[in-house]
Amino acid sequence: MATIPTARVAEIFLNADRANSQLDFLMSDAAILASLALQYGAPLDEIKHALKRTTSGEAASPIGAALDRVTP
């Protein structure tokens, strides 16, 4: 039985400017965690809502900014 592709986000990839830096590891791990949550059914809007925001409502982290970019 063939599966019909959907238009939902199920995987996020992030890397920092400096490979193998602490920031690179943190960004990669955050992207993996978000990807797993999405693949196991966590709604993207709920993941975004759970992440930290600045007082002006912008994403406070690279993973939050990436999730903001992939949603309409």
C-alpha positions as CSV (number, residue, x, y, z in Angstrom):
1,M,0.0,0.0,0.0
2,A,1.5,3.4,-1.0
3,T,1.5,6.2,1.4
4,I,0.3,9.6,0.3
5,P,2.8,12.4,1.1
6,T,1.5,15.2,3.4
7,A,2.6,18.8,3.5
8,R,3.3,18.8,7.2
9,V,6.7,19.5,8.7
10,A,8.3,16.3,10.2
11,E,12.0,17.0,10.4
12,I,14.1,20.1,11.2
13,F,17.9,20.4,10.5
14,L,20.1,23.1,12.1
15,N,23.8,23.7,12.3
16,A,25.9,26.5,13.8
17,D,28.5,28.5,11.9
18,R,31.3,26.7,13.7
19,A,31.2,23.0,13.3
20,N,31.6,20.9,16.5
21,S,31.1,24.0,18.7
22,Q,28.9,23.9,21.8
23,L,26.3,25.9,20.0
24,D,26.4,23.5,17.0
25,F,25.7,20.6,19.4
26,L,22.9,22.4,21.1
27,M,21.2,23.5,17.9
28,S,21.5,20.0,16.4
29,D,20.1,18.4,19.5
30,A,17.2,20.8,19.7
31,A,16.4,20.1,16.0
32,I,16.5,16.4,16.6
33,L,14.1,16.7,19.6
34,A,11.7,18.9,17.7
35,S,11.8,16.4,14.8
36,L,11.1,13.4,17.0
37,A,8.2,15.3,18.7
38,L,6.7,16.1,15.3
39,Q,7.1,12.6,14.0
40,Y,5.3,11.2,17.1
41,G,2.4,13.6,16.7
42,A,3.2,16.7,18.7
43,P,1.5,19.7,17.0
44,L,4.0,22.2,15.6
45,D,2.0,25.1,17.1
46,E,2.2,23.5,20.6
47,I,6.0,23.1,20.3
48,K,6.4,26.7,19.2
49,H,4.1,27.9,22.1
50,A,6.2,26.0,24.6
51,L,9.5,27.6,23.6
52,K,10.8,30.9,25.1
53,R,10.0,34.2,23.5
54,T,11.3,37.7,23.9
55,T,9.1,40.4,25.4
56,S,8.3,41.5,21.8
57,G,7.1,37.9,21.0
58,E,10.1,36.9,18.8
59,A,11.7,33.5,19.2
60,A,14.5,33.6,21.8
61,S,16.4,30.6,20.4
62,P,17.6,29.3,17.0
63,I,15.2,26.4,17.1
64,G,12.3,28.7,17.8
65,A,13.3,30.9,14.9
66,A,13.6,27.9,12.6
67,L,10.1,26.7,13.6
68,D,8.7,30.2,13.0
69,R,10.1,30.1,9.5
70,V,8.5,26.8,8.5
71,T,5.0,27.7,9.7
72,P,2.6,30.0,7.8
